[in-house]
Amino acid sequence: DVQTKQVPDIPYNELNIKDKELLNKLKKYEIVHPEDITPIANEFPDFYRQDETVERSISFLLNGNVVVLDLVPNRNLVSPRYKERHYLSDGDTVLRKRTHDCFFHGHVRSEENSNLALTTCEGFHGYFRRNDKTFFIQPLFDQSQKRVAHVVYSPNDVTGEKFQC
């Protein structure tokens, strides 16, 4: 059995403006604190933090129940030759080559017909589907841009303009 500790919610006034705007658009959401429960994460933490190519598992409490997401690296999502070009306000160009993969797919443990796709580059950001319901998960940051928690919500709970893919 997976154990996940209950962590108190964060004060709303400590969040950055972008995350406050998101929460204001949601009819319902839950603040969660995902934990990496992959065994190697505890045995070799320095090595593990640098290696985005291993399968991993994260857990959190959602509606009082433990949810475990089993993640598998999605190695074929982005070409190894992919480069990002950024233009700075002073006219300089910054070219970055991807040095690590942080894209995953997988499933919700012990849930048939579940799936997920998310990135671990800056916290956990993506979606998971369980019991015929889709949920989004994304990190929340404080005003100094430190990650403090994650929010989980249903796309049905987003108010305002409807969006489609």
C-alpha positions in Angstrom: 0.0 0.0 0.0 1.2 3.5 -0.9 1.2 6.0 1.9 0.9 9.7 1.2 1.0 12.3 3.9 -1.5 15.1 4.1 0.0 18.5 3.6 -1.9 21.7 4.4 -3.0 24.0 1.6 -0.9 27.0 0.8 -2.2 30.6 1.5 -3.8 32.1 -1.6 -2.1 35.4 -1.1 1.3 33.8 -1.4 0.6 32.7 -5.0 1.9 34.5 -8.1 -0.6 36.5 -10.2 -0.9 33.9 -13.0 -1.8 31.1 -10.6 -4.3 33.3 -8.7 -6.0 34.1 -12.1 -6.1 30.3 -12.9 -7.7 29.5 -9.5 -10.2 32.3 -9.9 -11.4 30.7 -13.2 -12.0 27.3 -11.6 -15.4 26.3 -10.0 -13.7 23.4 -8.2 -10.1 22.3 -7.7 -7.9 20.6 -5.2 -4.4 21.5 -4.0 -2.1 18.5 -4.0 1.5 17.8 -3.0 2.9 15.0 -5.2 5.6 12.8 -3.8 8.0 10.8 -5.9 7.7 7.2 -4.6 10.0 5.6 -7.1 12.4 3.3 -5.0 15.5 4.6 -6.7 14.6 8.2 -5.8 15.3 7.4 -2.2 18.3 5.1 -2.7 20.2 7.3 -5.1 18.7 10.8 -4.9 21.5 12.8 -6.6 21.7 10.4 -9.6 17.9 10.1 -9.8 17.2 13.9 -9.9 19.5 14.2 -13.0 18.1 11.2 -14.9 14.7 11.9 -16.6 15.0 8.7 -18.6 13.8 6.2 -15.9 10.3 5.1 -15.2 8.9 6.7 -12.1 5.8 6.9 -9.9 4.3 9.8 -8.1 1.5 9.8 -5.5 -0.8 12.4 -4.0 -4.1 12.6 -2.1 -7.1 13.6 -4.2 -10.5 13.8 -2.6 -9.1 11.9 0.4 -7.9 9.0 -1.8 -4.3 8.1 -2.7 -3.7 8.4 -6.5 -0.5 6.9 -8.0 0.6 7.9 -11.4 3.0 5.4 -13.1 5.1 7.3 -15.6 7.1 5.9 -18.6 9.5 8.2 -20.5 8.1 9.3 -23.9 11.5 9.2 -25.7 10.1 9.6 -29.2 8.1 12.8 -28.6 10.8 15.3 -29.4 13.6 14.9 -31.9 17.1 14.7 -30.4 18.1 17.4 -32.9 15.5 19.8 -31.7 16.8 23.3 -30.7 15.0 26.3 -29.2 15.8 29.8 -30.4 14.9 32.7 -28.1 15.1 36.4 -28.9 16.0 38.7 -26.1 14.7 42.3 -25.8 18.2 43.6 -26.5 18.3 41.7 -29.9 20.6 38.9 -28.8 19.6 35.3 -29.7 19.9 32.4 -27.3 20.0 28.9 -28.9 19.3 26.0 -26.5 19.6 22.4 -27.3 17.5 20.0 -25.2 19.7 18.3 -22.7 17.2 16.0 -21.1 13.8 14.5 -21.7 11.1 15.3 -19.2 8.0 14.0 -21.1 6.1 11.0 -19.9 3.0 9.0 -20.6 1.6 6.2 -18.5 -1.4 5.2 -16.4 -3.1 5.6 -13.1 -2.1 2.6 -10.9 -4.8 0.0 -10.4 -7.2 1.8 -12.7 -8.3 0.1 -16.0 -8.6 2.3 -19.1 -6.6 5.1 -17.5 -3.9 7.1 -19.2 -1.8 10.2 -18.7 0.6 12.5 -20.4 2.7 15.0 -18.6 6.0 16.8 -18.3 8.3 16.9 -15.2 10.4 19.8 -16.5 9.1 22.3 -14.0 6.9 20.3 -11.6 4.2 18.0 -12.9 2.2 19.5 -15.8 -0.3 17.6 -17.9 -3.4 15.4 -17.7 -4.5 12.1 -16.4 -7.7 10.2 -17.1 -9.4 7.8 -14.7 -12.9 6.5 -14.3 -13.9 8.2 -17.6 -13.0 11.6 -16.1 -10.1 13.8 -17.2 -8.1 15.9 -14.8 -5.4 18.5 -15.3 -2.4 18.8 -13.0 -0.1 21.7 -12.9 2.4 23.4 -10.5 1.6 26.5 -8.5 4.3 29.0 -7.8 4.7 31.7 -5.2 5.6 35.3 -5.9 9.4 34.4 -6.0 8.6 31.7 -8.6 9.3 28.9 -6.1 7.1 25.8 -6.7 4.9 25.4 -3.6 2.2 22.9 -4.6 0.1 21.6 -7.6 -3.5 22.1 -8.5 -5.7 19.3 -9.9 -9.0 20.2 -11.7 -11.4 19.0 -14.3 -11.7 20.8 -17.6 -15.4 21.0 -16.9 -14.7 23.2 -14.0 -13.0 26.0 -16.0 -15.2 29.0 -16.3 -15.1 31.7 -18.9 -14.3 31.2 -22.6 -14.6 27.7 -23.9 -11.6 26.3 -25.6 -11.0 23.5 -28.0 -8.1 21.7 -29.5 
